[in-house]
Each structure stands twice: as structure tokens, then as C-alpha cells.
Amino acid sequence: MTHELDDLFAAARKAEAPGDDLVARVLADAAAVQAEAATRTAPSGGGWMSGLVSGIGGWFGAGGLVAATTAGLLIGFYAPDTVDTVLGGQLSELGLVTQDDLMPGLAYLLPGEGG
């Protein structure tokens, strides 16, 4: 496998550099795209919320961010052993959750309950 990669890299090193005309065309195209992007204006209306949502990928991005945030809060709020119980012990089988009780459950946070 490594010999194949070495041969591939050696062939890439021997390849010719792109010509000056190709580099000039690529740079001219890049300059045209930059000039077009500079002349565009932000869509008017919508307010700051529209700008924020479009900045994170639109409503699909916002939905994914909300789902990930909610899942992170729920997993962080409930102790890993509770999540493991809900998943039927799959995390314990993979060795991701041990029996150490380093993070007490919600009962320890409520007055008059817990140990």
C-alpha cells in the first residue's frame, strides 16, 4: 500500500506546473467573482433575525442548531447512567459509561432528597 502511495506522490511531483495562461485566467476569474460579490447588497427587510438565521445556514441550520443544543442540554442534565438506561445499556456495553458515580442525579440537587 505504501509503495502505491509513494509511486502516486512521485508521479505528482513529476507533473508539470500549470502554465502562465491558466494561472492568469484563474486569477482573472477570481477577480471578477470578487468584484461581483463586492457589489451585491444585503437583502433589505427582515431585520436582525433574518440576518442571523441566514448567517447560520437558513432555517435548516437553525433547526439543526436547536436540535443539537436541546440534545446537549438533556444529555448534560441527566446523568450518563440515566441516558444509558434509556438506551437499554448500549453505552455500558461499548464501555462509554462506567459504574463510577462521579455525577450525582437530580435527586441530590433537590433539598431534602438524595444522600
DSSP file (Angstrom, degrees, kcal/mol; ACC not computed):
  #  RESIDUE AA STRUCTURE BP1 BP2  ACC     N-H-->O    O-->H-N    N-H-->O    O-->H-N    TCO  KAPPA ALPHA  PHI   PSI    X-CA   Y-CA   Z-CA
    1    1 A M     >        0   0    0      0, 0.0     4,-1.9     0, 0.0     5,-0.2   0.000 360.0 360.0 360.0 -43.4    0.0    0.0    0.0
    2    2 A T  H  >  +     0   0    0      1,-0.2     4,-2.7     2,-0.2     5,-0.2   0.848 360.0  55.6 -68.5 -31.4    2.8    2.4    0.9
    3    3 A H  H  > S+     0   0    0      2,-0.2     4,-2.4     1,-0.2    -1,-0.2   0.891 106.3  51.3 -66.5 -37.3    4.6    1.7   -2.3
    4    4 A E  H  > S+     0   0    0      2,-0.2     4,-2.2     1,-0.2    -2,-0.2   0.914 111.8  46.6 -63.9 -42.0    1.5    2.6   -4.3
    5    5 A L  H  X S+     0   0    0     -4,-1.9     4,-2.8     2,-0.2     5,-0.2   0.908 111.0  52.0 -67.1 -40.7    1.2    5.9   -2.4
    6    6 A D  H  X S+     0   0    0     -4,-2.7     4,-2.4     1,-0.2    -2,-0.2   0.916 110.8  48.2 -60.9 -42.1    4.9    6.6   -2.9
    7    7 A D  H  X S+     0   0    0     -4,-2.4     4,-2.2     2,-0.2    -1,-0.2   0.903 111.7  50.3 -63.8 -40.6    4.5    6.0   -6.7
    8    8 A L  H  X S+     0   0    0     -4,-2.2     4,-1.9     1,-0.2    -2,-0.2   0.917 112.4  46.1 -63.9 -44.1    1.5    8.3   -6.7
    9    9 A F  H  X S+     0   0    0     -4,-2.8     4,-2.0     2,-0.2    -1,-0.2   0.879 110.9  52.8 -67.7 -37.0    3.3   11.1   -4.9
   10   10 A A  H  X S+     0   0    0     -4,-2.4     4,-1.6    -5,-0.2    -1,-0.2   0.905 109.3  49.3 -64.0 -40.8    6.3   10.7   -7.2
   11   11 A A  H  X S+     0   0    0     -4,-2.2     4,-0.9     1,-0.2    -1,-0.2   0.877 109.7  52.0 -65.2 -36.9    4.2   11.0  -10.3
   12   12 A A  H  < S+     0   0    0     -4,-1.9     3,-0.3     1,-0.2    -1,-0.2   0.871 107.7  51.8 -67.8 -35.8    2.5   14.1   -8.8
   13   13 A R  H  < S+     0   0    0     -4,-2.0    -1,-0.2     1,-0.2    -2,-0.2   0.838 109.2  50.6 -68.1 -31.9    6.0   15.6   -8.2
   14   14 A K  H  < S+     0   0    0     -4,-1.6    -1,-0.2    -5,-0.1    -2,-0.2   0.661  87.2 108.6 -79.6 -16.2    7.0   15.0  -11.8
   15   15 A A  S  < S-     0   0    0     -4,-0.9     2,-0.1    -3,-0.3    -3,-0.0  -0.242  78.4-103.1 -63.4 150.4    3.8   16.6  -13.2
   16   16 A E        -     0   0    0      1,-0.1    -1,-0.1     3,-0.0     3,-0.1  -0.412  32.5-111.6 -74.6 148.5    4.2   19.9  -14.9
   17   17 A A        -     0   0    0      1,-0.1    -1,-0.1    -2,-0.1     0, 0.0  -0.441  46.8 -87.7 -72.0 152.8    3.2   23.1  -13.2
   18   18 A P        -     0   0    0      0, 0.0    -1,-0.1     0, 0.0     0, 0.0  -0.308  50.9-104.4 -62.6 148.1    0.2   24.9  -14.7
   19   19 A G     >  -     0   0    0      1,-0.1     4,-2.0    -3,-0.1     5,-0.2  -0.211  24.3-110.8 -70.9 162.9    1.0   27.3  -17.5
   20   20 A D  H  > S+     0   0    0      1,-0.2     4,-2.3     2,-0.2     5,-0.2   0.834 117.0  56.2 -64.5 -32.7    1.1   31.1  -17.1
   21   21 A D  H  > S+     0   0    0      2,-0.2     4,-2.1     1,-0.2    -1,-0.2   0.883 107.4  48.6 -68.3 -36.7   -2.0   31.4  -19.2
   22   22 A L  H  > S+     0   0    0      2,-0.2     4,-2.5     1,-0.2    -2,-0.2   0.926 112.1  48.4 -67.4 -43.7   -4.0   29.1  -17.0
   23   23 A V  H  X S+     0   0    0     -4,-2.0     4,-2.5     1,-0.2    -2,-0.2   0.908 111.3  50.8 -62.4 -41.2   -2.9   30.9  -13.9
   24   24 A A  H  X S+     0   0    0     -4,-2.3     4,-2.2     1,-0.2    -1,-0.2   0.902 110.8  48.4 -63.8 -41.1   -3.8   34.3  -15.5
   25   25 A R  H  X S+     0   0    0     -4,-2.1     4,-2.4     2,-0.2    -2,-0.2   0.904 111.9  49.2 -66.4 -40.4   -7.3   33.0  -16.4
   26   26 A V  H  X S+     0   0    0     -4,-2.5     4,-2.4     2,-0.2    -2,-0.2   0.927 112.8  47.0 -64.7 -43.8   -7.9   31.6  -12.9
   27   27 A L  H  X S+     0   0    0     -4,-2.5     4,-2.3     2,-0.2    -1,-0.2   0.880 111.8  50.7 -65.8 -37.2   -6.8   34.9  -11.3
   28   28 A A  H  X S+     0   0    0     -4,-2.2     4,-2.1     2,-0.2    -1,-0.2   0.905 111.2  48.5 -66.1 -40.7   -9.0   36.9  -13.7
   29   29 A D  H  X S+     0   0    0     -4,-2.4     4,-2.2     2,-0.2    -2,-0.2   0.907 111.1  50.5 -64.6 -41.4  -12.0   34.8  -12.9
   30   30 A A  H  X S+     0   0    0     -4,-2.4     4,-2.4     1,-0.2    -2,-0.2   0.904 109.6  50.6 -63.3 -41.1  -11.4   35.1   -9.2
   31   31 A A  H  X S+     0   0    0     -4,-2.3     4,-2.3     1,-0.2    -1,-0.2   0.889 109.9  50.5 -64.0 -38.7  -11.1   38.9   -9.5
   32   32 A A  H  X S+     0   0    0     -4,-2.1     4,-2.2     2,-0.2    -2,-0.2   0.904 111.1  48.2 -66.2 -40.5  -14.4   39.0  -11.4
   33   33 A V  H  X S+     0   0    0     -4,-2.2     4,-2.3     2,-0.2    -2,-0.2   0.904 112.4  49.0 -66.5 -40.4  -16.2   36.9   -8.8
   34   34 A Q  H  X S+     0   0    0     -4,-2.4     4,-2.0     2,-0.2    -2,-0.2   0.898 110.9  50.0 -65.6 -39.6  -14.8   39.1   -6.0
   35   35 A A  H  X S+     0   0    0     -4,-2.3     4,-1.2     2,-0.2    -2,-0.2   0.905 111.4  48.5 -65.8 -40.4  -15.9   42.3   -7.8
   36   36 A E  H  X S+     0   0    0     -4,-2.2     4,-0.9     1,-0.2     3,-0.3   0.900 111.4  49.9 -65.4 -40.4  -19.4   40.8   -8.3
   37   37 A A  H  < S+     0   0    0     -4,-2.3     3,-0.3     1,-0.2    -1,-0.2   0.849 107.3  54.9 -67.3 -33.5  -19.6   39.8   -4.6
   38   38 A A  H  < S+     0   0    0     -4,-2.0    -1,-0.2     1,-0.2    -2,-0.2   0.795 106.2  51.7 -70.3 -27.5  -18.5   43.3   -3.5
   39   39 A T  H  < S+     0   0    0     -4,-1.2    -1,-0.2    -3,-0.3    -2,-0.2   0.664  88.4  99.4 -85.2 -15.6  -21.3   45.0   -5.5
   40   40 A R     <  -     0   0    0     -4,-0.9     2,-0.3    -3,-0.3    -3,-0.0  -0.415  62.2-149.7 -69.3 146.1  -24.0   42.8   -4.0
   41   41 A T        -     0   0    0     -2,-0.1     3,-0.1     1,-0.0    -2,-0.1  -0.835  24.5 -98.1-113.4 155.8  -26.0   44.3   -1.2
   42   42 A A        -     0   0    0     -2,-0.3     2,-0.1     1,-0.1    -1,-0.0  -0.414  50.9 -94.2 -67.6 145.5  -27.7   42.6    1.6
   43   43 A P        -     0   0    0      0, 0.0     2,-0.2     0, 0.0    -1,-0.1  -0.395  44.1-123.9 -62.8 135.2  -31.4   41.9    1.1
   44   44 A S  S    S+     0   0    0     -2,-0.1    -3,-0.0    -3,-0.1     2,-0.0  -0.476  70.2  26.9 -81.4 152.3  -33.4   44.6    2.7
   45   45 A G  S    S+     0   0    0     -2,-0.2     0, 0.0     1,-0.1     0, 0.0  -0.034  72.3  89.4  86.4 167.1  -36.1   43.9    5.3
   46   46 A G  S  > S-     0   0    0      4,-0.1     4,-0.9     3,-0.0     3,-0.4   0.032  77.5-133.6  96.0 -27.4  -36.3   41.0    7.7
   47   47 A G  H  >  -     0   0    0      1,-0.2     4,-1.4     2,-0.2     3,-0.1  -0.203  48.5 -41.3  75.4-167.1  -34.4   42.7   10.5
   48   48 A W  H  > S+     0   0    0      1,-0.2     4,-2.3     2,-0.2    -1,-0.2   0.797 132.7  60.5 -71.5 -28.9  -31.6   41.3   12.6
   49   49 A M  H  > S+     0   0    0     -3,-0.4     4,-2.7     2,-0.2     5,-0.2   0.900 103.3  51.1 -67.1 -39.3  -33.3   37.9   13.0
   50   50 A S  H  X S+     0   0    0     -4,-0.9     4,-2.3     1,-0.2    -1,-0.2   0.910 111.3  48.2 -63.4 -41.9  -33.2   37.3    9.2
   51   51 A G  H  X S+     0   0    0     -4,-1.4     4,-1.5     2,-0.2    -2,-0.2   0.888 112.5  49.0 -64.6 -39.5  -29.5   38.1    9.1
   52   52 A L  H  X S+     0   0    0     -4,-2.3     4,-0.9     2,-0.2    -2,-0.2   0.931 112.9  46.2 -65.9 -46.3  -28.8   35.8   12.0
   53   53 A V  H ><>S+     0   0    0     -4,-2.7     5,-2.3     1,-0.2     3,-0.6   0.896 113.1  49.0 -65.7 -40.3  -30.7   32.9   10.5
   54   54 A S  H ><5S+     0   0    0     -4,-2.3     3,-0.9     1,-0.2    -1,-0.2   0.810 105.9  59.7 -69.6 -27.0  -29.2   33.4    7.1
   55   55 A G  H 3<5S+     0   0    0     -4,-1.5    -1,-0.2     1,-0.2    -2,-0.2   0.730 106.6  45.8 -71.9 -22.3  -25.8   33.5    8.7
   56   56 A I  T <<5S-     0   0    0     -4,-0.9    -1,-0.2    -3,-0.6    -2,-0.2   0.220 135.1 -77.9-106.6  14.6  -26.1   30.0   10.2
   57   57 A G  T <>5S-     0   0    0     -3,-0.9     4,-0.9     4,-0.1     3,-0.4   0.674  72.1 -84.5 105.2  19.4  -27.5   28.3    7.1
   58   58 A G  H  ><S-     0   0    0     -5,-2.3     4,-2.2     1,-0.2     5,-0.2  -0.333  79.8 -37.2  80.5-165.0  -31.1   29.4    6.9
   59   59 A W  H  > S+     0   0    0      1,-0.2     4,-2.4     2,-0.2    -1,-0.2   0.799 137.5  57.9 -70.1 -27.4  -33.9   27.7    8.8
   60   60 A F  H  > S+     0   0    0     -3,-0.4     4,-2.1     2,-0.2    -1,-0.2   0.922 109.1  45.8 -66.2 -41.7  -32.4   24.2    8.2
   61   61 A G  H  X S+     0   0    0     -4,-0.9     4,-2.3     2,-0.2    -2,-0.2   0.897 112.5  50.4 -65.4 -40.5  -29.3   25.4   10.0
   62   62 A A  H  X S+     0   0    0     -4,-2.2     4,-2.4     2,-0.2    -2,-0.2   0.899 110.1  50.4 -65.2 -40.2  -31.3   27.0   12.8
   63   63 A G  H  X S+     0   0    0     -4,-2.4     4,-2.4     2,-0.2    -2,-0.2   0.906 111.2  48.1 -64.3 -41.1  -33.3   23.8   13.2
   64   64 A G  H  X S+     0   0    0     -4,-2.1     4,-2.5     2,-0.2    -2,-0.2   0.887 111.4  50.7 -65.5 -38.5  -30.2   21.7   13.4
   65   65 A L  H  X S+     0   0    0     -4,-2.3     4,-2.3     2,-0.2    -2,-0.2   0.900 111.2  47.9 -65.8 -40.8  -28.7   24.1   15.9
   66   66 A V  H  X S+     0   0    0     -4,-2.4     4,-2.5     2,-0.2    -2,-0.2   0.916 112.9  48.6 -65.4 -42.8  -31.8   24.0   18.1
   67   67 A A  H  X S+     0   0    0     -4,-2.4     4,-2.4     2,-0.2    -2,-0.2   0.920 113.5  46.1 -64.4 -43.4  -31.9   20.1   18.0
   68   68 A A  H  X S+     0   0    0     -4,-2.5     4,-2.4     2,-0.2    -1,-0.2   0.892 113.5  49.3 -67.1 -39.0  -28.2   19.8   18.9
   69   69 A T  H  X S+     0   0    0     -4,-2.3     4,-2.5     2,-0.2    -2,-0.2   0.924 112.3  47.8 -65.7 -44.1  -28.5   22.3   21.7
   70   70 A T  H  X S+     0   0    0     -4,-2.5     4,-2.5     2,-0.2     5,-0.2   0.924 112.7  48.2 -63.1 -44.6  -31.5   20.6   23.1
   71   71 A A  H  X S+     0   0    0     -4,-2.4     4,-2.6     1,-0.2     5,-0.2   0.910 112.0  50.2 -63.0 -41.4  -29.9   17.2   22.9
   72   72 A G  H  X S+     0   0    0     -4,-2.4     4,-2.3     2,-0.2    -2,-0.2   0.906 111.7  47.5 -64.0 -41.7  -26.7   18.5   24.6
   73   73 A L  H  X S+     0   0    0     -4,-2.5     4,-2.3     2,-0.2    -2,-0.2   0.916 113.6  47.6 -65.4 -42.3  -28.7   20.1   27.4
   74   74 A L  H  X S+     0   0    0     -4,-2.5     4,-2.4     2,-0.2    -2,-0.2   0.916 114.3  45.4 -66.5 -41.9  -30.7   17.0   28.0
   75   75 A I  H  < S+     0   0    0     -4,-2.6    -1,-0.2    -5,-0.2    -2,-0.2   0.887 116.3  46.9 -68.5 -37.1  -27.7   14.7   28.0
   76   76 A G  H  < S+     0   0    0     -4,-2.3    -2,-0.2    -5,-0.2    -1,-0.2   0.828 113.1  49.3 -71.8 -31.1  -25.8   17.1   30.2
   77   77 A F  H  < S+     0   0    0     -4,-2.3     2,-0.3    -5,-0.2    -2,-0.2   0.931 106.8  58.4 -74.2 -47.3  -28.8   17.5   32.6
   78   78 A Y  S  < S-     0   0    0     -4,-2.4    27,-0.1    -5,-0.2     5,-0.1  -0.644  98.4-107.2 -84.6 141.4  -29.5   13.8   33.0
   79   79 A A    >>  -     0   0    0     -2,-0.3     4,-1.7     1,-0.1     3,-1.1  -0.298  28.8-113.0 -63.5 150.2  -26.6   11.7   34.4
   80   80 A P  H 3> S+     0   0    0      0, 0.0     4,-2.4     0, 0.0     5,-0.1   0.807 116.7  60.3 -57.0 -29.6  -25.0    9.4   31.8
   81   81 A D  H 3> S+     0   0    0      2,-0.2     4,-1.9     1,-0.2     8,-0.1   0.856 103.5  51.0 -68.0 -31.5  -26.3    6.4   33.7
   82   82 A T  H <> S+     0   0    0     -3,-1.1     4,-2.2     2,-0.2    -1,-0.2   0.915 110.7  47.7 -68.6 -42.7  -29.9    7.6   33.1
   83   83 A V  H  X S+     0   0    0     -4,-1.7     4,-2.0     1,-0.2    -2,-0.2   0.894 110.9  52.6 -62.9 -39.2  -29.2    8.0   29.4
   84   84 A D  H  <>S+     0   0    0     -4,-2.4     5,-3.3     1,-0.2     6,-0.4   0.881 108.0  51.1 -64.3 -38.3  -27.6    4.5   29.3
   85   85 A T  H ><5S+     0   0    0     -4,-1.9     3,-1.3     3,-0.2    -2,-0.2   0.913 109.2  50.1 -65.0 -42.2  -30.8    3.1   30.9
   86   86 A V  H 3<5S+     0   0    0     -4,-2.2    -2,-0.2     1,-0.3    -1,-0.2   0.878 110.3  50.6 -63.1 -37.4  -33.0    4.8   28.3
   87   87 A L  T 3<5S-     0   0    0     -4,-2.0     3,-0.4    -5,-0.2    -1,-0.3   0.363 120.8-108.7 -83.6   5.8  -30.8    3.4   25.6
   88   88 A G  T < 5 -     0   0    0     -3,-1.3    -3,-0.2     1,-0.2    -2,-0.1   0.792  68.6 -57.9  76.0  28.3  -31.0   -0.1   27.0
   89   89 A G  S  ><S+     0   0    0     -5,-3.3     4,-1.9    -6,-0.1    -1,-0.2   0.631  96.6 133.2  80.2  14.0  -27.5   -0.4   28.3
   90   90 A Q  H  > S+     0   0    0     -6,-0.4     4,-1.4    -3,-0.4     6,-0.2   0.860  70.7  52.7 -67.7 -34.0  -25.8    0.2   24.9
   91   91 A L  H  4>S+     0   0    0      2,-0.2     5,-2.5     1,-0.2     6,-0.8   0.881 108.9  49.8 -69.3 -36.7  -23.4    2.8   26.3
   92   92 A S  H >45S+     0   0    0      1,-0.2     3,-0.9     4,-0.2    -2,-0.2   0.894 107.7  54.0 -66.6 -39.7  -22.2    0.4   29.1
   93   93 A E  H 3<5S+     0   0    0     -4,-1.9    -1,-0.2     1,-0.3    -2,-0.2   0.846 109.6  47.9 -64.0 -32.9  -21.7   -2.4   26.5
   94   94 A L  T 3<5S-     0   0    0     -4,-1.4    -1,-0.3    -5,-0.1    -2,-0.2   0.549 115.8-116.5 -83.1  -7.3  -19.5   -0.1   24.5
   95   95 A G  T < 5S+     0   0    0     -3,-0.9    -3,-0.2    -4,-0.5    -2,-0.1   0.661  82.1 120.9  81.6  16.7  -17.5    0.9   27.6
   96   96 A L  S   <S+     0   0    0     -5,-2.5     2,-0.4     1,-0.2    -4,-0.2   0.701  71.9  43.4 -85.6 -20.1  -18.6    4.6   27.3
   97   97 A V  S    S-     0   0    0     -6,-0.8    -2,-0.2   -16,-0.0    -1,-0.2  -0.993  71.7-168.2-127.7 127.1  -20.3    4.6   30.8
   98   98 A T        -     0   0    0     -2,-0.4    -6,-0.0     2,-0.2    -2,-0.0  -0.512  36.7-104.8-104.5 178.3  -18.7    3.1   33.8
   99   99 A Q  S    S+     0   0    0     -2,-0.2     2,-0.2     2,-0.1    -1,-0.0   0.454  79.8 118.6 -85.6  -0.1  -20.2    2.4   37.2
  100  100 A D        -     0   0    0      1,-0.1     2,-1.2     2,-0.0     3,-0.3  -0.496  59.6-145.3 -66.4 130.7  -18.4    5.3   38.9
  101  101 A D        +     0   0    0     -2,-0.2    -1,-0.1     1,-0.2    -2,-0.1  -0.590  46.1 143.3 -97.7  72.2  -21.0    7.7   40.2
  102  102 A L        +     0   0    0     -2,-1.2    -1,-0.2     1,-0.2    -2,-0.0   0.686  67.3  46.8 -82.6 -19.3  -19.0   10.9   39.6
  103  103 A M  S    S-     0   0    0     -3,-0.3    -1,-0.2     0, 0.0   -24,-0.0  -0.908  83.8-144.3-127.7 103.2  -22.0   12.9   38.7
  104  104 A P        -     0   0    0      0, 0.0    -2,-0.0     0, 0.0    -3,-0.0  -0.220  22.2-111.1 -66.7 158.2  -25.0   12.6   41.0
  105  105 A G    >   -     0   0    0      1,-0.1     3,-1.0   -27,-0.1     4,-0.4   0.022  40.3 -82.6 -76.7-172.1  -28.5   12.7   39.7
  106  106 A L  G >> S+     0   0    0      1,-0.2     3,-1.4     2,-0.2     4,-0.9   0.767 119.4  72.7 -66.0 -27.6  -31.2   15.3   40.1
  107  107 A A  G 34 S+     0   0    0      1,-0.3     3,-0.3     2,-0.2     6,-0.3   0.815  92.5  56.3 -60.7 -30.4  -32.2   14.0   43.5
  108  108 A Y  G <4 S+     0   0    0     -3,-1.0    -1,-0.3     1,-0.2    -2,-0.2   0.696 103.9  53.8 -74.9 -18.2  -29.0   15.3   45.0
  109  109 A L  T <4 S+     0   0    0     -3,-1.4    -1,-0.2    -4,-0.4    -2,-0.2   0.690  92.7  83.2 -88.0 -19.8  -29.8   18.8   43.9
  110  110 A L  S >< S-     0   0    0     -4,-0.9     3,-1.4    -3,-0.3     2,-0.1  -0.673  89.1-108.9 -88.5 138.4  -33.2   19.0   45.4
  111  111 A P  T 3  S+     0   0    0      0, 0.0     3,-0.1     0, 0.0    -2,-0.1  -0.393  99.9  15.1 -66.6 138.7  -33.5   19.9   49.1
  112  112 A G  T 3  S+     0   0    0      1,-0.3     2,-0.3    -4,-0.1    -4,-0.1   0.438 111.8  88.2  82.5   0.2  -34.5   17.1   51.4
  113  113 A E    <   +     0   0    0     -3,-1.4    -1,-0.3    -6,-0.3     2,-0.1  -0.801  65.7  32.0-123.8 166.0  -33.8   14.4   48.9
  114  114 A G              0   0    0     -2,-0.3    -6,-0.1     1,-0.2    -8,-0.0  -0.294 360.0 360.0  84.9-168.3  -30.8   12.3   47.9
  115  115 A G              0   0    0     -2,-0.1    -1,-0.2     0, 0.0    -7,-0.1   0.427 360.0 360.0-116.3 360.0  -27.9   11.2   50.1
